Amino acid sequence: MSTEATLAARVLEDLDAEQRAVATSFGCPVVVLAGAGTGKTRAITHRIAYGAASGVLEARRTLAVTFTSKAATELRRRLTQLGVPRVQARTFHAAALRQISYFWPRVYGVELPPVANGNFGIIAEAARAVPISVETPLLRDLAAEISWAKVSNVPPDRYSDLAPQAGREVGGLDADQVASVLVRYEQVKKHQGVIDFDDILLCAIALLHEHPEVADQVRDQYRHFVVDEYQDVSPIQRTMLELWLGDREDICVVGDPNQAIHTFAGAQPAYLTTFGRDHPGALTLRLRTNYRSTPQVLTVANALIGSGAGLRATRDGGPAVQVVAAADEQTEAADAVSWLVAQHHRGLAWRQLAVLYRINAQSEVLAGELRAAKVPFVLRDAEHQDPSDDAVTLSTIHSAKGLEWEAVAMIGLSDGLLPFVLADTAAAIAEEKRLLYVGLTRARTELRLSWARTGGHGRGMREPSRFLRTAGLVERGVVTSDMPQQGSRFRKPRALPACHVCGEALSDAVEIKLGRHEGCPARLDVELLDALHQWRSVQAQNQSVPAFVVFTDATLRALAEQKPVDPADLMKIPGIGRVKCECYGNQLIEVIAHHASV
Ligand SMILES: Nc1ncnc2c1ncn2[C@@H]1O[C@H](COP(=O)(O)OP(=O)(O)OP(=O)(O)O)[C@@H](O)[C@H]1O
């Protein structure tokens, strides 16, 4: 065997048959439909290494495109390990920026305008000129909308016509108002002499389109293309890719339609599913063998998606997936922290644990409980994170995409949070379902799903997420914790706790915490309440956290009314889980006992 053939054969050694088919298919466009955890990154990096070793592609003329700079860094790391460091692994934007930075001055005789460092200031100026409100949440929504319009090829003068058809809605504004912001936004940018992030691709497209000689040079540089996460490609990115490709067909795209969670931002997963039709002669391959998760996790993930997922397990059986209902958000967070602590005591490092949620705001209560329990954690969106930190990861499901942990807790699995309350069309609900699928498939071994029967500050009753039923967690009886044991438990919530004064049911979270209706006579010991407040201030000061992180006012009132005498009594108060009990129990009982004795 020649040296090349030996090298090429070696590259294939650590691939399974499905991955090998991906690594060795050249000569036609290839689309790979890869389920979660099936090793698509491994398949595409090995494809490039195999192609380079066997001489069917030139490493330095290969462009591997992905969506985040973290993913691009990971691709580069793996390619270097496989002996092909000269491959360009970049995001669409990074690759395009590199090209326009080089060609723009040569073609237009001026430097490329700088890319604005964030565009909130520009949007605020545009909004003031319209005029509309410049409150931060609206500016954030407008930033997302401006980006959607650009990546979807919707120019400001067509926005009023096209946006309503696409079901777009921005913070109560009508389409004409948003269109006016878009027009002003472009004017402000021009006045400041900057471009924004999405303009990078628009500039590159214009450059390659209008200047065939530039397009020829770029095409000469890049001859082989691999695109990861192809379900996330937007119209403007596809146009970019087509311009890079020209009339050549040396392209391999990889993606998972079941992990399409960015359509609200303009992604078009149909580009992946119709790739075979759009590229005559294309080869369609599938990766279905999952190396990440236990059969228990995959059974739930497969059931959620239905026939389209079909992930095959390779790992041995593990623990059952847990579904847990909690009285309120605070208790849900406290229980989740107790579970993390138990996983850690079982031998897992903190960094092998994660808690995932739908929206960032959900991390607040959780962070308070983690601080109280002295559990190290990192927020993934901050999450200045040092990857070497041994800390639990807190992440939105969106930001957790592409990652994996040994044990994963997902919180807030109630209707209104997942699916999120703003998802009001069939398409939006389907995307929320895929979001849950992405979350579930991050877990290697332990998976805990929880929801709270009431929201924070006594806000309304909640129902478990409809997706828990879709995922077969009722029918299969996959284990529940404090949920009622009857088959009807998802329709009929557990019997509500009773008021200790009148005996009637309690449904409000604050009242549940107090153990009585607000209107029922209290046995509140005002002096004890005062002593508890003082104790809480000292704790909060010592830990440099806000007082409510230690205990909420409602919990202090419940303590001052119910005067628990031992840990078992303490844990009957909603909001005081095992972790808080272990952390503060003895001190609290001492404060209460001392107060009784004076
Ligand atoms: N052939 C294989 N043999 C053993 N383990 C493998 C194989 N292929 C992949 N794996 C492992 O499976 C896990 C998932 O791989 P990877 O992260 O590449 O999957 P992915 O398809 O990109 O996942 P996702 O789309 O869910 O983020 C990793 O831990 C990886 O090391």
Ligand as a Chemical Component Dictionary entry (heavy atoms), coordinates in Angstrom:
data_LIG
# 
_chem_comp.id                   LIG 
_chem_comp.type                 NON-POLYMER 
_chem_comp.pdbx_formal_charge   0 
_chem_comp.three_letter_code    LIG 
# 
loop_
_chem_comp_atom.comp_id 
_chem_comp_atom.atom_id 
_chem_comp_atom.alt_atom_id 
_chem_comp_atom.type_symbol 
_chem_comp_atom.charge 
_chem_comp_atom.model_Cartn_x 
_chem_comp_atom.model_Cartn_y 
_chem_comp_atom.model_Cartn_z 
_chem_comp_atom.pdbx_ordinal 
LIG N1  N1  N 0 -17.447 6.498  15.888 1  
LIG C1  C1  C 0 -17.516 6.906  17.143 2  
LIG N2  N2  N 0 -17.134 6.086  18.142 3  
LIG C2  C2  C 0 -17.199 6.477  19.441 4  
LIG N3  N3  N 0 -17.638 7.688  19.845 5  
LIG C3  C3  C 0 -18.024 8.550  18.890 6  
LIG C4  C4  C 0 -17.997 8.222  17.501 7  
LIG N4  N4  N 0 -18.446 9.296  16.807 8  
LIG C5  C5  C 0 -18.755 10.241 17.721 9  
LIG N5  N5  N 0 -18.500 9.807  18.959 10 
LIG C6  C6  C 0 -18.750 10.570 20.229 11 
LIG O1  O1  O 0 -20.131 10.914 20.251 12 
LIG C7  C7  C 0 -20.333 12.195 20.869 13 
LIG C8  C8  C 0 -21.100 13.093 19.911 14 
LIG O2  O2  O 0 -20.254 13.491 18.866 15 
LIG P1  P1  P 0 -20.363 14.954 18.219 16 
LIG O3  O3  O 0 -20.307 15.974 19.307 17 
LIG O4  O4  O 0 -19.400 15.028 17.092 18 
LIG O5  O5  O 0 -21.830 14.816 17.702 19 
LIG P2  P2  P 0 -22.732 15.797 16.902 20 
LIG O6  O6  O 0 -23.382 14.954 15.893 21 
LIG O7  O7  O 0 -21.959 16.988 16.428 22 
LIG O8  O8  O 0 -23.766 16.184 18.032 23 
LIG P3  P3  P 0 -24.922 17.310 18.118 24 
LIG O9  O9  O 0 -25.429 17.590 16.764 25 
LIG O10 O10 O 0 -25.950 16.675 19.013 26 
LIG O11 O11 O 0 -24.303 18.465 18.833 27 
LIG C9  C9  C 0 -18.961 12.724 21.217 28 
LIG O12 O12 O 0 -18.716 12.441 22.578 29 
LIG C10 C10 C 0 -18.034 11.904 20.281 30 
LIG O13 O13 O 0 -16.736 11.752 20.799 31 
# 
loop_
_chem_comp_bond.comp_id 
_chem_comp_bond.atom_id_1 
_chem_comp_bond.atom_id_2 
_chem_comp_bond.value_order 
_chem_comp_bond.pdbx_ordinal 
LIG N1  C1  SING 1  
LIG C1  N2  SING 2  
LIG C1  C4  DOUB 3  
LIG N2  C2  DOUB 4  
LIG C2  N3  SING 5  
LIG N3  C3  DOUB 6  
LIG C3  C4  SING 7  
LIG C3  N5  SING 8  
LIG C4  N4  SING 9  
LIG N4  C5  DOUB 10 
LIG C5  N5  SING 11 
LIG N5  C6  SING 12 
LIG C6  O1  SING 13 
LIG C6  C10 SING 14 
LIG O1  C7  SING 15 
LIG C7  C8  SING 16 
LIG C7  C9  SING 17 
LIG C8  O2  SING 18 
LIG O2  P1  SING 19 
LIG P1  O3  DOUB 20 
LIG P1  O4  SING 21 
LIG P1  O5  SING 22 
LIG O5  P2  SING 23 
LIG P2  O6  DOUB 24 
LIG P2  O7  SING 25 
LIG P2  O8  SING 26 
LIG O8  P3  SING 27 
LIG P3  O9  DOUB 28 
LIG P3  O10 SING 29 
LIG P3  O11 SING 30 
LIG C9  O12 SING 31 
LIG C9  C10 SING 32 
LIG C10 O13 SING 33 
# 
